[in-house]
């Protein structure tokens, strides 16, 4: 859904060496069992596929490029339909609320493009059920895509942040992030507000604060301010905040972020 054009399995076989004896499944370490293909011991030269292998094989036979999950479609009654099918797929059906809204025979493998006609009732969280069939009309795979659709414009809740210092980390050893959420009665805030000050030191996610908002849901504007420490050896910071929002089955995250540098060392690349 983020726009990837391919994939690489992580990983093909189990990582036995990650825990305990490296030739035996003897630890509850997740990576000992990560493989798409399983081997019972070091003498097993061929192995056997795990259920995830078959699930991924069938999933890849028909890929939904558009519409993507958790996308918003406004001022329209049609949306782009884009698929990528292998030679197995001979028919595609799309349903909404168990009603067929699209059916097409597939005559060639590869990229396929068309238009999907939708008829949202007001603002509607639509769960589109895609069904892929082979030449014998057997179901090969199904997948649900949830979108938010409306024939008119939609006003979404908004989240913005104000960061201090906002231009140069040399200005202070301490920082603050002010957040403002402009709510909308049609959408429900369903998580805490996560405020992050990532100093990009090592692999840590950085300083992070969870701000409960459940006692402020009736407010039109929700604000908060949180303080953070700026390490001397941090040359760039990503300050951000995000919160999950729901309308029916449709959930998404509103967020905002700012990048702050130390001095002008990144001037030539900061665009």
ChimeraX attribute file (.defattr): number of C-alpha atoms within 10 A of each C-alpha:
attribute: neighborCount
match mode: 1-to-1
recipient: residues
	/A:1	12
	/A:2	6
	/A:3	7
	/A:4	7
	/A:5	7
	/A:6	5
	/A:7	6
	/A:8	6
	/A:9	11
	/A:10	11
	/A:11	13
	/A:12	14
	/A:13	18
	/A:14	19
	/A:15	18
	/A:16	24
	/A:17	14
	/A:18	13
	/A:19	17
	/A:20	14
	/A:21	11
	/A:22	15
	/A:23	15
	/A:24	15
	/A:25	19
	/A:26	12
	/A:27	15
	/A:28	10
	/A:29	15
	/A:30	12
	/A:31	17
	/A:32	20
	/A:33	18
	/A:34	17
	/A:35	20
	/A:36	19
	/A:37	18
	/A:38	18
	/A:39	21
	/A:40	13
	/A:41	13
	/A:42	11
	/A:43	9
	/A:44	10
	/A:45	9
	/A:46	10
	/A:47	14
	/A:48	13
	/A:49	15
	/A:50	13
	/A:51	10
	/A:52	12
	/A:53	17
	/A:54	11
	/A:55	11
	/A:56	12
	/A:57	10
	/A:58	16
	/A:59	16
	/A:60	13
	/A:61	17
	/A:62	26
	/A:63	18
	/A:64	20
	/A:65	19
	/A:66	19
	/A:67	20
	/A:68	17
	/A:69	20
	/A:70	17
	/A:71	16
	/A:72	16
	/A:73	19
	/A:74	16
	/A:75	11
	/A:76	15
	/A:77	16
	/A:78	15
	/A:79	16
	/A:80	14
	/A:81	16
	/A:82	18
	/A:83	17
	/A:84	17
	/A:85	22
	/A:86	14
	/A:87	14
	/A:88	17
	/A:89	25
	/A:90	20
	/A:91	19
	/A:92	21
	/A:93	16
	/A:94	20
	/A:95	17
	/A:96	16
	/A:97	10
	/A:98	10
	/A:99	10
	/A:100	13
	/A:101	16
	/A:102	15
	/A:103	14
	/A:104	11
	/A:105	12
	/A:106	19
	/A:107	11
	/A:108	13
	/A:109	15
	/A:110	14
	/A:111	12
	/A:112	15
	/A:113	12
	/A:114	12
	/A:115	13
	/A:116	17
	/A:117	14
	/A:118	18
	/A:119	15
	/A:120	17
	/A:121	11
	/A:122	11
	/A:123	17
	/A:124	17
	/A:125	21
	/A:126	22
	/A:127	19
	/A:128	22
	/A:129	19
	/A:130	20
	/A:131	18
	/A:132	25
	/A:133	20
	/A:134	16
	/A:135	13
	/A:136	7
	/A:137	11
	/A:138	12
	/A:139	14
	/A:140	15
	/A:141	19
	/A:142	16
	/A:143	15
	/A:144	16
	/A:145	17
	/A:146	19
	/A:147	20
	/A:148	23
	/A:149	26
	/A:150	20
	/A:151	18
	/A:152	14
	/A:153	12
	/A:154	16
	/A:155	10
	/A:156	14
	/A:157	18
	/A:158	14
	/A:159	21
	/A:160	18
	/A:161	22
	/A:162	17
	/A:163	21
	/A:164	18
	/A:165	18
	/A:166	16
	/A:167	15
	/A:168	17
	/A:169	22
	/A:170	13
	/A:171	13
	/A:172	12
	/A:173	12
	/A:174	13
	/A:175	18
	/A:176	18
	/A:177	22
	/A:178	16
	/A:179	21
	/A:180	17
	/A:181	21
	/A:182	14
	/A:183	21
	/A:184	17
	/A:185	12
	/A:186	13
	/A:187	16
	/A:188	16
	/A:189	23
	/A:190	16
	/A:191	17
	/A:192	15
	/A:193	22
	/A:194	16
	/A:195	26
	/A:196	22
	/A:197	27
	/A:198	20
	/A:199	21
	/A:200	15
	/A:201	14
	/A:202	7
	/A:203	6
	/A:204	9
	/A:205	12
	/A:206	15
	/A:207	15
	/A:208	17
	/A:209	15
	/A:210	14
	/A:211	15
	/A:212	11
	/A:213	18
	/A:214	12
	/A:215	7
	/A:216	12
	/A:217	15
	/A:218	12
	/A:219	14
	/A:220	12
	/A:221	15
	/A:222	15
	/A:223	15
	/A:224	14
	/A:225	14
	/A:226	17
	/A:227	16
	/A:228	17
	/A:229	13
	/A:230	21
	/A:231	12
	/A:232	11
	/A:233	10
	/A:234	14
	/A:235	20
	/A:236	20
	/A:237	21
	/A:238	15
	/A:239	26
	/A:240	22
	/A:241	24
	/A:242	21
	/A:243	21
	/A:244	16
	/A:245	18
	/A:246	16
	/A:247	15
	/A:248	12
	/A:249	13
	/A:250	20
	/A:251	20
	/A:252	17
	/A:253	14
	/A:254	17
	/A:255	18
	/A:256	16
	/A:257	17
	/A:258	16
	/A:259	16
	/A:260	20
	/A:261	20
	/A:262	17
	/A:263	14
	/A:264	11
	/A:265	11
	/A:266	13
	/A:267	9
	/A:268	7
	/A:269	6
	/A:270	10
	/A:271	5
